[in-house]
Amino acid sequence: MTPRPVTRRTAIASAVAVSFAAGAAPRSAFGTPLATPAGPRGWVESTIARMTLEEKVGQLFVQNVYGKDATTPDDRNLPLYGVASPAEVVQKYHLGGIIYFAWTDNVANPTQIAGLSNGLQQAALSQPSKVKVPLQVAVDQEQGVVTRIGPPATQFPGSMALGAGRSTEDARTAARITGEELRAMGINVDFAPVADVNVNPLNPVIGTRSFSSRPDLAASMVAAQVQGYQDDGNVAASAKHFPGHGDTATDSHVAFPVITHTREQWEQIDRPPFQAAIDKGIDMIMTAHLSFPALDDSGNPATLSKPILTGLLREELGYEGVIVTDALNMQGVRDLYGDAEVAVRALEAGVDQLLMTPAMDEAYAAVLGAVRSGRISEKAINDKLRRVLALKVRRGIVADPTVDVSAVPQLVGPAENLAIADAVSNRTTTLVVNDDKVLPLAASGKNVLVTGYGVTTTQTLAAGLTEAGATTTTNVTGTSPTDAQIAAAVAAAQGKDAIVVTTMKAWDTAVTDKRAGQQKLVKALQDTGIPVIVVATRDPYDIAYLPGTRTYLATYSYSPVAIEAVARVIAGTVSPTAKLPVDIPAEGDPSTILYPFGHGLTY
């Protein structure tokens, strides 16, 4: 790795770090949490000493705001916060952080993102106060199916794809490039990697966001990505969702999952990736909105569980970094208590920061009231604040809160990074079945129909095959094809030399039309007698619901970089090398494994 140049700002960051009391020395430049500072000379302690209670409590909230820049009013902020511009939201509550989304109009392009980040930091640092505390600026850039910032930022195919590739070096590289580009845009926190072990093929919310169904593989990938984000990219990472969200068929965004693992199963399955993250000095760990009776039989979600967050995560696992909730607007945490009470209970349980409360005025007032009444001690608030502020110092946010907007086009999505992403993606496609030896397809001169899920997906795949010499036709049927759409696809297939059909969660038992329609589409295409190549563009489990499939590839992601890679594999310019990172069980029978972990063909 190229040594970082020593600038005035990095020198300041080093000086601030040195001002921390001697004790636990860091294992790397940016990784392991340092000991909290002792005495008034430390920036963290001196800052806490000069903060009002309102400022302290504000640092414990990370909120979403609407708008492309910091100072332009956006009326969508009014019902949430009573003020219109993102800058006013930051100043009203003395926020600790902001999180970006596409649906809040925060991520139009890298230059705009950098400008927004700088504007928000200016708002945080310019308000009347005895202290100047910059913001955490966060995003969920897991890559793959959870990617908030698209091209021209460099894209990678996601966690399960990296698990299929088996390369911890690739996992670290993907995190490094992602982190460096985020930091160039003024984003200093990435809520990644996912540390959940996806042992339930019917998991609707984790799936390919997980590296694997095997704890050891997931743990090694998580460790590599923590190093990539933090040590190499200097972006705070956040392992999620503690104590483990991999064995549920319920989506915590809309309901309240229950994990039935025993304590022993938790130790064997769920713990290893989180322990690996802690061992690598992870800055943040995100909680899960689910019940885990073997760890806490109160019925409370883990987000509100003192036995899980304080007893298990802090005391048993020895975690010293920041604990952040998953989004508090999710139904899985809102079923038992009102939004204001949820905020107080989460802090009582051991949480340090509250993410996306849907009732900011009420939650902010409730936390202030809890401290003033003695329900939560100010010492407890100060302890949480120490962890938050120490993260901001350690990650260089205090010394260097803003970015050079003019440099963004050169730093985000350069040709070198895009080439690396292509090379990594080439190593993540798994050839599961090739019974008729259709692959590799000699594309030159062939007429190929590309049909199935996704306008962009089918177009990208067709473009890749065209580049290889094929003549292609696209026909989009979506995720729940109707009889008319299936008939149109069959008609479009006539006279073709091969058919490539893309599927997307064809296993989804919660959506009958999706499962049935994709099954019917694949069978109808197979009945034409033309060779059919099935490409699962998300979960590898689709093949169990597509009987008769004789050629099948898994990409684990519909990101264009993954689809371009599968086109190269189909055309034979790249040989598939990836292995399944999960078992694929038979439909309705998890005890029967159709294709085991580690299976994968090549040519």
DODREN-378475 format. One record per residue (C-alpha): residue in one letter; y, z, x. Coordinates in steps of 0.2 Angstrom, whole numbers, always signed. Example, Ala and Ser with C-alpha at 12.3 -4.5 7.8 and 13.67 -1.06 7.14 Angstrom:
<rs>
  code      v      w      u
     A    -22    +39    +62
     S     -5    +36    +68
</rs>
This chain:
<rs>
  code      v      w      u
     M     +0     +0     +0
     T    +17     -5     +7
     P    +27    +11    +12
     R    +42    +15     +0
     P    +59    +13     +9
     V    +68    +30    +11
     T    +84    +28     +0
     R    +97    +41     -4
     R    +89    +43    -21
     T    +71    +46    -14
     A    +79    +58     -2
     I    +87    +68    -16
     A    +70    +68    -25
     S    +61    +74    -10
     A    +75    +88     -7
     V    +73    +94    -25
     A    +54    +94    -23
     V    +56   +104     -7
     S    +67   +117    -16
     F    +52   +122    -26
     A    +44   +138    -20
     A    +30   +137     -8
     G    +13   +138    -15
     A     +2   +124    -22
     A     +7   +109    -11
     P     +5    +92    -18
     R    -10    +81    -14
     S     +0    +65    -15
     A    +18    +59    -16
     F    +18    +59    -35
     G     +2    +66    -41
     T     -3    +84    -42
     P     +9    +96    -52
     L    +19   +107    -40
     A    +21   +125    -41
     T    +35   +130    -52
     P    +51   +135    -43
     A    +55   +153    -39
     G    +73   +159    -38
     P    +89   +152    -43
     R    +89   +139    -29
     G    +76   +128    -38
     W    +84   +114    -49
     V    +72   +119    -63
     E    +76   +137    -63
     S    +94   +135    -61
     T    +94   +122    -75
     I    +85   +133    -87
     A    +97   +148    -83
     R   +111   +137    -89
     M   +104   +130   -105
     T   +107   +135   -122
     L    +93   +139   -134
     E    +97   +123   -143
     E    +96   +113   -127
     K    +79   +121   -122
     V    +71   +117   -139
     G    +78    +99   -139
     Q    +68    +96   -123
     L    +52   +100   -132
     F    +54    +85   -144
     V    +50    +66   -140
     Q    +56    +55   -154
     N    +56    +37   -159
     V    +73    +29   -163
     Y    +77    +12   -171
     G    +88     -1   -161
     K    +89    -13   -147
     D   +103     -4   -138
     A   +109    +14   -137
     T   +126    +13   -145
     T   +124     +0   -159
     P   +122     +9   -176
     D   +105     +6   -185
     D   +105    +13   -203
     R    +86    +16   -202
     N    +90    +31   -191
     L   +100    +39   -204
     P    +86    +46   -216
     L    +77    +52   -201
     Y    +91    +60   -191
     G   +108    +59   -200
     V   +116    +49   -187
     A   +115    +30   -184
     S   +114    +25   -166
     P   +100    +30   -154
     A   +113    +38   -142
     E   +119    +49   -156
     V   +101    +55   -160
     V    +98    +59   -141
     Q   +114    +70   -141
     K   +112    +78   -158
     Y    +96    +86   -153
     H    +97    +86   -134
     L    +80    +77   -134
     G    +68    +78   -120
     G    +61    +61   -123
     I    +61    +44   -132
     I    +46    +33   -136
     Y    +47    +14   -138
     F    +39     +3   -151
     A    +40    -15   -157
     W    +42     -9   -175
     T    +57     +1   -170
     D    +65    -14   -162
     N    +65     -6   -145
     V    +55    -19   -135
     A    +62    -37   -137
     N    +61    -42   -119
     P    +61    -33   -102
     T    +80    -35    -99
     Q    +84    -28   -116
     I    +72    -14   -113
     A    +80     -9    -97
     G    +97     -9   -105
     L    +91     +2   -119
     S    +84    +14   -106
     N   +100    +15    -96
     G   +110    +18   -112
     L    +99    +32   -118
     Q    +99    +40   -101
     Q   +118    +39   -101
     A   +119    +47   -118
     A   +108    +61   -112
     L   +118    +64    -96
     S   +135    +62   -103
     Q   +135    +75   -118
     P   +145    +91   -116
     S   +134   +103   -107
     K   +132   +114    -92
     V   +117   +104    -87
     K   +112    +86    -85
     V    +94    +83    -89
     P    +88    +65    -90
     L    +75    +58   -103
     Q    +57    +55   -102
     V    +56    +37   -109
     A    +39    +33   -115
     V    +28    +20   -122
     D     +9    +17   -127
     Q     +5     +3   -114
     E    -13     +6   -113
     Q    -15    -13   -112
     G    -28    -23   -122
     V    -27    -19   -141
     V    -13     -6   -138
     T     +0    -15   -129
     R    +18    -12   -135
     I    +27    -24   -122
     G    +20    -41   -122
     P    +24    -56   -110
     P    +33    -59    -99
     A    +27    -42    -93
     T    +10    -43    -85
     Q     -4    -41    -97
     F    -22    -34    -94
     P    -37    -34   -106
     G    -38    -15   -108
     S    -49     -1   -105
     M    -67     -6   -111
     A    -64    -23   -102
     L    -61    -14    -86
     G    -76     -3    -90
     A    -86    -19    -91
     G    -80    -25    -75
     R    -85     -8    -67
     S    -72     -9    -53
     T    -62     +6    -51
     E    -51     -4    -39
     D    -47    -16    -53
     A    -43     -1    -65
     R    -31     +7    -52
     T    -23    -10    -49
     A    -20    -13    -67
     A    -12     +4    -69
     R     -1     +1    -54
     I     +6    -15    -59
     T     +8     -9    -77
     G    +17     +7    -70
     E    +28     -2    -58
     E    +34    -15    -72
     L    +37     -1    -84
     R    +47     +9    -71
     A    +57     -7    -68
     M    +62     -7    -87
     G    +67    +12    -86
     I    +51    +18    -94
     N    +44    +33    -84
     V    +30    +39    -95
     D    +15    +29   -101
     F     +4    +37   -114
     A    -12    +31   -105
     P    -26    +31   -100
     V    -38    +35   -115
     A    -50    +48   -109
     D    -61    +47   -125
     V    -79    +43   -123
     N    -83    +30   -137
     V   -101    +36   -141
     N    -99    +31   -160
     P    -99    +12   -162
     L    -91    +14   -179
     N    -76    +22   -172
     P    -61    +14   -181
     V    -47    +21   -170
     I    -54    +22   -152
     G    -67     +8   -149
     T    -61     -3   -135
     R    -47     +8   -131
     S    -61    +19   -122
     F    -68    +13   -105
     S    -86    +17   -110
     S    -99    +27   -120
     R   -105    +34   -103
     P    -95    +50    -97
     D    -97    +46    -79
     L    -90    +28    -80
     A    -76    +34    -91
     A    -72    +48    -79
     S    -71    +36    -64
     M    -60    +24    -73
     V    -48    +37    -79
     A    -47    +45    -62
     A    -43    +28    -55
     Q    -30    +24    -68
     V    -21    +41    -65
     Q    -19    +37    -47
     G    -13    +19    -51
     Y     +0    +25    -64
     Q     +6    +40    -54
     D     +3    +39    -36
     D     +6    +20    -35
     G    +17    +16    -50
     N    +27    +32    -51
     V    +25    +33    -70
     A    +19    +49    -78
     A     +2    +46    -86
     S     -5    +55   -101
     A    -24    +57   -104
     K    -28    +56   -122
     H    -35    +63   -135
     F    -40    +80   -130
     P    -53    +87   -133
     G    -61    +70   -136
     H    -59    +57   -150
     G    -74    +46   -146
     D    -87    +52   -159
     T    -79    +49   -176
     A    -79    +36   -190
     T    -63    +43   -197
     D    -46    +37   -192
     S    -34    +52   -188
     H    -19    +41   -193
     V    -24    +42   -211
     A    -37    +56   -213
     F    -44    +71   -204
     P    -59    +68   -193
     V    -72    +82   -189
     I    -81    +81   -172
     T    -98    +88   -174
     H   -103    +90   -155
     T   -110   +106   -149
     R   -101   +115   -135
     E   -115   +109   -123
     Q   -112    +91   -129
     W    -93    +93   -127
     E    -97    +98   -109
     Q   -108    +84   -106
     I    -99    +70   -115
     D    -81    +74   -118
     R    -75    +85   -104
     P    -79    +74    -89
     P    -65    +61    -91
     F    -52    +74    -94
     Q    -58    +85    -80
     A    -57    +69    -69
     A    -39    +67    -75
     I    -34    +85    -71
     D    -42    +84    -54
     K    -31    +69    -50
     G    -15    +78    -55
     I    -12    +71    -72
     D     +6    +74    -78
     M     +2    +75    -96
     I    -12    +77   -108
     M    -11    +72   -127
     T    -19    +82   -141
     A    -30    +75   -154
     H    -28    +78   -173
     L    -46    +82   -177
     S    -56    +97   -180
     F    -69   +102   -167
     P    -79   +117   -175
     A    -89   +121   -159
     L    -73   +124   -150
     D    -63   +132   -164
     D    -70   +135   -181
     S    -54   +139   -190
     G    -52   +122   -198
     N    -36   +118   -188
     P    -34   +102   -179
     A    -35   +103   -160
     T    -16   +100   -160
     L    -13   +117   -168
     S    -28   +126   -160
     K    -24   +140   -147
     P    -43   +142   -143
     I    -43   +123   -138
     L    -26   +121   -130
     T    -23   +138   -122
     G    -41   +145   -120
     L    -50   +129   -116
     L    -37   +117   -108
     R    -26   +129    -99
     E    -37   +144    -95
     E    -55   +136    -93
     L    -50   +119    -86
     G    -35   +126    -76
     Y    -23   +112    -82
     E     -5   +116    -77
     G     +4   +100    -83
     V    +13    +95    -99
     I     +3    +96   -116
     V    +10    +84   -128
     T     +5    +81   -146
     D     -1    +65   -153
     A    +11    +58   -166
     L    +15    +71   -179
     N    +18    +58   -192
     M     -1    +55   -193
     Q    -10    +61   -208
     G    -23    +70   -198
     V    -11    +84   -193
     R     -1    +85   -209
     D    -14    +89   -222
     L    -14   +108   -219
     Y     +4   +113   -216
     G    +22   +106   -219
     D    +30    +96   -205
     A    +41   +111   -200
     E    +27   +123   -199
     V    +16   +110   -189
     A    +30   +110   -175
     V    +30   +129   -174
     R    +11   +131   -174
     A     +9   +117   -161
     L    +20   +126   -149
     E    +11   +143   -153
     A     -6   +134   -149
     G     +0   +129   -132
     V     +9   +112   -134
     D    +24   +109   -123
     Q    +31    +94   -131
     L    +31    +88   -149
     L    +29    +69   -152
     M    +37    +60   -166
     T    +39    +73   -179
     P    +44    +65   -196
     A    +56    +79   -201
     M    +67    +82   -186
     D    +80    +92   -194
     E    +67   +104   -202
     A    +56   +105   -187
     Y    +70   +108   -175
     A    +77   +121   -186
     A    +60   +129   -188
     V    +57   +131   -169
     L    +75   +138   -167
     G    +71   +150   -181
     A    +54   +155   -174
     V    +62   +159   -157
     R    +77   +169   -165
     S    +65   +179   -176
     G    +53   +183   -161
     R    +39   +173   -168
     I    +40   +163   -152
     S    +47   +172   -137
     E    +61   +163   -127
     K    +50   +166   -112
     A    +36   +155   -119
     I    +49   +142   -122
     N    +55   +144   -104
     D    +37   +142    -98
     K    +35   +125   -108
     L    +52   +120   -102
     R    +47   +123    -84
     R    +33   +111    -85
     V    +43    +98    -94
     L    +57    +99    -81
     A    +45   +100    -66
     L    +38    +83    -72
     K    +55    +75    -73
     V    +58    +81    -55
     R    +41    +76    -48
     R    +42    +59    -56
     G    +59    +55    -49
     I    +67    +55    -66
     V    +80    +68    -61
     A    +85    +59    -45
     D    +84    +41    -51
     P    +86    +40    -70
     T    +93    +23    -72
     V    +87     +5    -66
     D    +95    -11    -60
     V    +95    -22    -75
     S    +98    -37    -64
     A    +82    -35    -55
     V    +71    -34    -70
     P    +67    -53    -71
     Q    +60    -52    -53
     L    +51    -36    -55
     V    +43    -39    -72
     G    +29    -52    -73
     P    +31    -60    -56
     A    +18    -74    -52
     E     +9    -62    -40
     N     +5    -50    -54
     L     +0    -63    -66
     A    -12    -70    -54
     I    -20    -53    -51
     A    -21    -50    -69
     D    -31    -67    -71
     A    -42    -62    -57
     V    -46    -45    -65
     S    -49    -53    -82
     N    -61    -65    -75
     R    -72    -50    -70
     T    -72    -42    -87
     T    -80    -55    -99
     T    -98    -51   -103
     L   -111    -64   -107
     V   -123    -55   -119
     V   -134    -69   -126
     N   -136    -87   -119
     D   -153    -91   -127
     D   -151   -110   -129
     K   -142   -111   -112
     V   -127   -119   -120
     L   -116   -110   -107
     P   -109   -115    -95
     L   -102   -129   -106
     A    -98   -145    -97
     A    -82   -147   -106
     S    -76   -163    -99
     G    -77   -177   -113
     K    -84   -164   -126
     N    -76   -163   -143
     V    -75   -144   -147
     L    -70   -135   -163
     V    -62   -118   -160
     T    -62   -108   -176
     G    -62    -90   -182
     Y    -50    -75   -180
     G    -32    -77   -174
     V    -19    -90   -173
     T    -14    -86   -156
     T    -32    -82   -151
     T    -39    -99   -156
     Q    -24   -108   -149
     T    -25   -100   -132
     L    -44   -103   -131
     A    -42   -121   -136
     A    -29   -123   -123
     G    -40   -116   -110
     L    -55   -128   -115
     T    -42   -142   -115
     E    -37   -138    -98
     A    -56   -139    -93
     G    -57   -157   -100
     A    -62   -154   -118
     T    -54   -162   -134
     T    -51   -147   -145
     T    -48   -144   -164
     T    -42   -128   -170
     N    -46   -120   -187
     V    -40   -102   -191
     T    -50    -92   -204
     G    -44    -75   -201
     T    -54    -59   -201
     S    -60    -60   -220
     P    -63    -79   -222
     T    -65    -85   -240
     D    -78    -97   -246
     A    -65   -111   -246
     Q    -60   -107   -228
     I    -78   -107   -223
     A    -81   -124   -231
     A    -65   -130   -222
     A    -72   -124   -205
     V    -89   -132   -208
     A    -80   -149   -212
     A    -70   -148   -197
     A    -86   -145   -186
     Q    -93   -162   -191
     G    -95   -173   -177
     K    -91   -160   -164
     D   -102   -157   -148
     A    -99   -138   -149
     I    -91   -124   -159
     V    -83   -109   -153
     V    -80    -96   -166
     T    -70    -80   -163
     T    -74    -64   -172
     M    -64    -48   -173
     K    -72    -32   -179
     A    -85    -41   -189
     W    -95    -24   -189
     D    -81    -15   -199
     T    -91     -6   -213
     A    -75     +0   -221
     V    -69    -18   -225
     T    -83    -26   -234
     D    -74    -43   -236
     K    -71    -43   -217
     R    -89    -40   -212
     A    -97    -52   -226
     G    -84    -66   -223
     Q    -87    -67   -204
     Q   -105    -66   -206
     K   -105    -80   -218
     L    -94    -90   -207
     V   -105    -89   -192
     K   -121    -92   -202
     A   -113   -108   -210
     L   -108   -114   -193
     Q   -125   -111   -186
     D   -133   -120   -201
     T   -124   -136   -195
     G   -136   -138   -181
     I   -121   -139   -168
     P   -121   -127   -154
     V   -111   -112   -159
     I   -103   -100   -146
     V    -98    -83   -153
     V    -84    -74   -144
     A    -81    -56   -150
     T    -62    -54   -146
     R    -62    -35   -149
     D    -77    -24   -151
     P    -93    -30   -143
     Y   -103    -23   -157
     D   -101    -38   -169
     I   -117    -46   -163
     A   -127    -33   -172
     Y   -119    -40   -189
     L   -122    -58   -185
     P   -140    -62   -186
     G   -146    -78   -178
     T   -133    -78   -164
     R   -139    -87   -149
     T   -124    -88   -138
     Y   -112    -73   -137
     L    -98    -67   -126
     A    -88    -51   -127
     T    -70    -50   -121
     Y    -65    -33   -127
     S    -48    -39   -131
     Y    -38    -53   -140
     S    -24    -52   -127
     P    -21    -70   -121
     V    -26    -65   -103
     A    -43    -60   -109
     I    -45    -76   -120
     E    -39    -87   -105
     A    -53    -79    -95
     V    -66    -82   -108
     A    -61   -100   -109
     R    -64   -101    -90
     V    -81    -93    -92
     I    -86   -105   -106
     A    -81   -120    -96
     G    -90   -113    -80
     T    -76   -112    -69
     V    -79    -94    -68
     S    -96    -86    -69
     P    -98    -70    -80
     T   -101    -54    -70
     A    -97    -40    -82
     K   -109    -28    -89
     L   -109    -20   -106
     P   -100     -3   -104
     V   -108     +3   -121
     D   -125     +1   -130
     I   -125    -11   -144
     P   -136     -3   -158
     A   -144    -12   -173
     E   -134    -13   -189
     G   -137     +3   -198
     D   -149    +10   -185
     P   -140    +18   -170
     S   -157    +23   -163
     T   -162     +5   -160
     I   -153     -3   -146
     L   -151    -22   -146
     Y   -142    -23   -130
     P   -141     -8   -118
     F   -127     -2   -107
     G   -128    -12    -91
     H   -134    -28    -99
     G   -125    -44    -94
     L   -130    -62    -90
     T   -123    -74    -77
     Y   -125    -92    -71
</rs>
